[in-house]
Amino acid sequence: MAISDKRKGLDYLIKAFKLLNDKNLVLIIYGTDQRIEQNENIINYGKIDNEGDLINLLSASDLFVAPSIQEAFGLTVLEALSCSTPVVSFENTGIETQIDHKKTGYLAKYLNEEDLAEGIRWVLLNNKNNCLGNAARKKVENEFSYDIIGQQYFELINNVIND
């Protein structure tokens, strides 16, 4: 993540995390070697070049927060959902097609760090037996698998050819 890129929404995530004011929570930021404010509750994991390391990190996480304010699709969201990790993000960003509000994660009001914090809190309190994470994995399997996407491309091409 290019943390200097305002579209990635790191400022909103840091503000939401501070609003939670919970010393038991740890925020792990990955994908960048750029300097960020770190303390015992905010850790910069850095770049992850190994798929296995990414899977382990996402699978071990209680939730994934995608604070982007604009995305074309959000591959990191799909990666988290694939690892049975619920996702918290803003609505109206391009990511909301991947997240079912209060079923596979939480969609906060756009650019509202208070609601982003509420989404984090809500997921932590409502993910009993990883019910949200399990629903997230099912969503990926049912809507984003290679077979499903391949079939959608096939249908699109057929429609274009036959129209």
C-alpha angles and dihedrals in degrees: 000000000000096000091194088063103095091203089071090066100220090148090059092048094051091048092048091048091051091048089058088060092192116147089198093065122087122198113208116193117193138177101059139072091200116121117264134173104277132186136146089293100040116057129178105214090185128213119343113211097168120078091210092055090051092049091049093049094047094043092050093049122097090218143346123233119206103187095176115142092202131022136163092215113325110235091187089061091053090048091053093046089049089057091054091254117140116231133221117200144143121274119238094037104103093262099084093087088069098048126065106207111249091353105071097006140315133292110208124204110274114279092351109133091185090059090043087056089047089052091053090048092046094052093047091051098041105041095093112170086357091286091155092047092049090050088049092054091048090051091054092048093047100041111020108034119125090252094052095045091044091053091049091052090047091052092047093051091047091050092050093047095045097044 
